[in-house]
Amino acid sequence: MDDRPDHRDRRRLDGLMHSAGAPSFRLSPAAPSDLERLTDVRVAAMRESLERIGRFDPLRARRRMIEQFRPEHTRLIWRGEVFAGCVALGPDGPGWLRLEHFYIHPDCQGAGLGADVLAALLAESDAQALAVKLTVIRESAANRFYARFGFAETGRDEVDIFYERGAPAI
């Protein structure tokens, strides 16, 4: 049996999402032609955290996105007609998904968009009974954000903290 999620199932999230009854966001599949806008949002979203630890290098940030971009697992985040960010959620071994490249443009932060998107993605992983892994820069405010959603630290190195959120019991 193949434990990888059927990524055609993500289409249920590739539409308008609602938060408290009001339209909040929509997701759409990424294409290879989206890479430039995704690298731009990565640099903008990561700048403050990387500057805080003395590691901001826009060329390195762009290179990392280019090297790790998997369009088949990446979705664009839209607030109305405004491109607001991106997120990738793809297989990471039997029973696991990896959440990565979750970036909300700074102009769209602070209004609950990231929380709405993450809640929808976790509902998707829960429906498939899959656990989720992710990595966050040590000094990032995202560490508190993910803890609110039940992610537990599983390790760290000189730059990153590693988190996991288990699959729901079925």
C-alpha positions as MATLAB code, in Angstrom:
seq = 'MDDRPDHRDRRRLDGLMHSAGAPSFRLSPAAPSDLERLTDVRVAAMRESLERIGRFDPLRARRRMIEQFRPEHTRLIWRGEVFAGCVALGPDGPGWLRLEHFYIHPDCQGAGLGADVLAALLAESDAQALAVKLTVIRESAANRFYARFGFAETGRDEVDIFYERGAPAI';
ca = [
       0.000    0.000    0.000;
       1.299    3.458   -0.857;
       1.227    5.659    2.277;
       1.808    8.849    0.340;
      -1.167   11.201    0.202;
      -3.032   11.513   -3.056;
      -2.233   15.117   -3.972;
      -5.364   15.290   -6.081;
      -7.137   15.446   -2.686;
      -5.637   18.873   -2.104;
      -8.156   20.282   -4.566;
     -10.699   20.403   -1.770;
      -8.534   23.158   -0.286;
      -7.814   24.796   -3.626;
     -10.738   27.138   -3.438;
     -12.118   29.748   -1.102;
     -11.552   29.134    2.614;
     -13.707   30.667    5.285;
     -12.856   31.915    8.738;
     -15.757   32.671   11.082;
     -18.100   32.677    8.093;
     -16.220   35.344    6.132;
     -14.021   34.645    3.100;
     -10.431   34.506    4.270;
      -8.235   33.044    1.552;
      -8.013   30.682   -1.353;
      -5.272   28.321   -2.417;
      -4.264   27.523   -5.963;
      -1.671   25.095   -7.306;
       1.781   26.520   -8.016;
       3.439   26.139  -11.388;
       7.118   26.288  -12.340;
       6.448   29.771  -13.732;
       5.598   30.974  -10.175;
       9.153   30.492   -8.907;
      10.201   34.148   -9.184;
       7.244   35.454   -7.170;
       7.775   32.699   -4.599;
      11.431   33.598   -4.137;
      10.400   37.245   -3.712;
       7.870   36.408   -0.993;
      10.399   34.132    0.738;
      12.987   36.909    0.917;
      10.424   39.449    2.149;
       8.923   37.124    4.754;
      12.221   35.735    6.077;
      14.222   38.957    6.139;
      13.477   39.997    9.730;
      14.112   36.550   11.239;
      17.323   36.072    9.270;
      18.588   39.552   10.143;
      17.915   38.819   13.821;
      20.387   35.902   13.724;
      22.842   37.650   11.399;
      22.172   35.320    8.443;
      20.230   37.465    5.978;
      21.598   36.958    2.499;
      19.001   37.509   -0.231;
      21.003   35.500   -2.762;
      21.226   32.501   -0.425;
      17.507   32.803    0.388;
      16.653   32.807   -3.317;
      19.009   29.922   -4.070;
      17.482   27.790   -1.316;
      13.967   28.354   -2.654;
      15.070   27.543   -6.191;
      16.804   24.336   -5.051;
      13.900   23.134   -2.908;
      10.922   24.233   -5.013;
       8.534   21.359   -5.650;
       5.638   22.851   -7.625;
       3.613   19.653   -7.333;
       3.389   20.185   -3.543;
       3.283   23.990   -3.475;
       0.221   26.204   -3.340;
      -0.198   29.914   -3.762;
      -2.107   31.758   -1.046;
      -4.499   34.474   -2.185;
      -6.452   37.016   -0.171;
      -9.057   38.173   -2.640;
      -7.135   38.915   -5.821;
      -3.900   39.677   -3.925;
      -1.065   37.148   -3.933;
      -0.348   36.828   -0.210;
       2.126   33.957    0.066;
       2.813   30.288   -0.481;
       3.049   26.983    1.303;
       4.287   23.503    0.431;
       2.910   20.341    1.988;
       4.214   17.075    0.630;
       5.141   13.515    1.575;
       8.057   12.890    3.916;
       8.075    9.148    4.403;
       5.279    6.731    5.340;
       2.713    8.417    7.568;
       4.320   11.860    7.368;
       3.929   15.149    5.555;
       6.491   17.950    5.536;
       5.267   21.528    5.782;
       7.780   23.919    4.263;
       8.114   27.199    2.465;
       5.153   28.662    4.355;
       5.549   32.368    3.729;
       3.030   35.154    4.145;
       4.097   38.468    2.629;
       4.728   41.032    5.400;
       1.957   43.263    3.996;
      -0.525   40.436    4.658;
       0.728   39.374    8.096;
      -0.921   40.082   11.420;
      -4.546   39.505   10.404;
      -4.820   35.766   11.015;
      -4.171   34.646    7.457;
      -1.316   32.315    8.409;
      -3.406   30.758   11.182;
      -6.329   30.210    8.805;
      -4.093   28.577    6.201;
      -2.332   26.363    8.744;
      -5.640   25.273   10.297;
      -6.891   24.236    6.850;
      -3.682   22.334    6.057;
      -3.753   20.542    9.407;
      -7.382   19.584    8.816;
      -6.214   18.076    5.524;
      -3.405   16.116    7.197;
      -5.730   14.984    9.999;
      -8.299   13.749    7.474;
      -5.555   11.589    5.964;
      -4.317   10.503    9.420;
      -0.847   11.862    8.635;
       1.639   13.497   10.998;
       3.423   16.722   10.015;
       7.086   17.779   10.326;
       8.543   21.237    9.875;
      11.665   23.293   10.565;
      11.802   26.874   11.873;
      14.686   29.327   12.328;
      15.589   29.551   16.032;
      14.826   33.232   16.562;
      11.669   33.330   14.465;
       8.298   34.355   15.894;
       6.992   31.330   13.990;
       8.180   29.125   16.859;
       5.362   30.434   19.087;
       2.929   30.231   16.170;
       3.508   26.520   15.542;
       3.390   25.667   19.254;
      -0.163   27.071   19.322;
      -1.106   24.427   16.752;
       0.243   21.489   18.719;
       3.712   21.148   17.216;
       6.322   19.840   19.647;
      10.053   20.461   19.405;
      11.995   17.323   18.507;
      15.491   18.779   18.113;
      17.577   21.751   17.167;
      20.862   22.744   15.628;
      22.789   26.014   15.533;
      20.229   27.626   13.185;
      16.961   25.688   13.232;
      14.406   24.066   15.529;
      12.666   20.888   14.347;
       9.006   20.225   15.117;
       6.475   17.443   14.715;
       2.744   17.179   15.158;
       1.462   13.639   15.434;
      -1.345   12.137   13.428;
      -4.725   12.027   15.111;
      -5.816    8.727   16.648;
      -8.327    6.970   14.464;
];
